[in-house]
Structures are given as C-alpha cells and as structure tokens.
Amino acid sequence: MNEMEQIIFDHFSDPKFVDQLIKFLSLEDRKGKDKFNPRRFCLFKGLFRNYDDAFLPVLRPHMERLVADSHESTQRCVAEIIAGLIRGCKHWSFAKVSPLSLSHSLQLFHSLLEHKRVSN
C-alpha cells in the first residue's frame, strides 16, 4: 500500500472518523428534496473496490442503525453505502463475494426495501 492509500485506510478504519462521517452524510440537507447522491455512491464504490471488505466491520453497525431509522435522509445514506458495496464488490475475489460474505449486506438491502415499501 502506498502512502496515500495508507492514509485513506487509516481514516476509514477509525471508528470515530467513520462515526462522524456517517453522521454528516445522513444529515438532511434540504427537507423533502434530498436525492440519491452519485458522488457519495462513487466514494463507497471506490472504497469497496480498492480495499475489498476491510471497512465492513466498521460500517456494518452504522448500516444496521440507518436501515432501522425511518428518516428519509438516513435511508438515502444507507442506500448509497449499500449501492457502493454492491458495485464495488464485483472487483473482489470469488472467496470474498461468496454468499456468506455478502449475506448480511443483502439482508440489510432487503430490510431497506421493505422499510421503504411500508413508509410510502
């Protein structure tokens, strides 16, 4: 890992940094007008593409909390993270993409869809 990659790895491995980032990303910017942000999606896609599942243990508790929340901004945030995970994992080895390694994330995705269906 080069120096720049190590800086990114260190920050996203730090639970305190990730906690602050998720709080910021899940804020409601414009009430009722927030949309899925492709830049945030690309951020998470790049993280999962370049670092495999290294950040899943740090992100998983946040994803579970965001899925359970009924606010639109938190649902949008977890959708951006899960979409980035799904698109970024296509670059992983087969052993990492096996159903066992992604089953938890897919369950979160199904919960997100069910929760969205109920709230509409």
N, C-alpha and C positions, 0 to 999 in steps of 0.2 A: 504494500500500500504506500503510495507516495504521500508527501506531507499534506497536500490539500485534501486528499481522501481521508487521511487520519483525523484531520480537524472535523470534518463532517461526521465521521464515525463516532468520534468522542462526544460531540454535541448530541447526536441523536441516540446515543447510548445512555445519556444522562437523564434519569427520570425527572429531575427538577426542570431541565430545559424543555423536555417533551411536554410536561405538565403545563408550563407557561405557553408553549406554542399551541397546544390544543385548546387551551382557554381562549387564546387570541383568535384562532381560526374558527371557533364555534360561536364567536360573538355575532350578534345580529347587526349588520351594517345599515341596511335600510328596511325597516319593518315591512314585511309582506312583499318585498321586491328583490330579496336575495335569490340568486340563481346558482346553479352548479358552476363552480369556478374551474375552468380548464387549466389554469396555471397551477392551482393547488393540486389538481389531479396529476399534472405532469411532475410536480415536486415529489409526490408519493410514488408515482410510477418509476421515476428515476432512482429514488432511494431503494425500492424493492428490486429494480433491475440490477443496480450496481452492487448492492450489499446483501442480496438474497433475503433470507428471513431473519437477519441479525437483529432487526428492530422490532420484530413481532412481540417478543416478551415485554417490551416497554410500552408498545402501542396497544396491546390486547386489552388491558384494563380500561383504557380510555375508550376503546371501541365499544366494549360492553356497556359502559356507562352512557355513551352517546346514543346507542341504539335504544336503550331503555327510556331515554328522555323524549318527551313528546314535542319539544320545541322545534320549529322548522329549521332554525339555524344549526342546531346540534345534529339533526337528521341530515342536513346538507353536508356538514363536516364529515360525518362518518361515511356518507356515500362517496365523497371524494377520496377518502382513505381506502375504502374497500375497492373502488374502481381502480385506483392506482395499484393496489395489491394484485388484483386480477390481471391487469395488463402487464405489470412488471414481472409477474411470476412466469410468464412464457419464456423468459430467458434463463430460468433455473434448470438445474439438472433434474432428471426424472425422479430421483430419490426425494428431492425437496418438494416436488409438485404432486407426489403421490397423495391419494385421498386422505391419508392420515395427517399429513402436514397442513392441509388446507381445510380440513373438515370444520374446524372451529370458525374460520373466517366465513365459510359458506353458510354455516348456521346463523352467524351474525347478519349476513346478507339477507337470508330468508326472514329473519326477525324484522329487519329494517323494512322489507317489502310488506310484510303482514301488518306492521305498525302503521305504515303509510296508508295501506288499504283501509284500515279501521278509522284513521283520522280524517279521511276525505269524505 
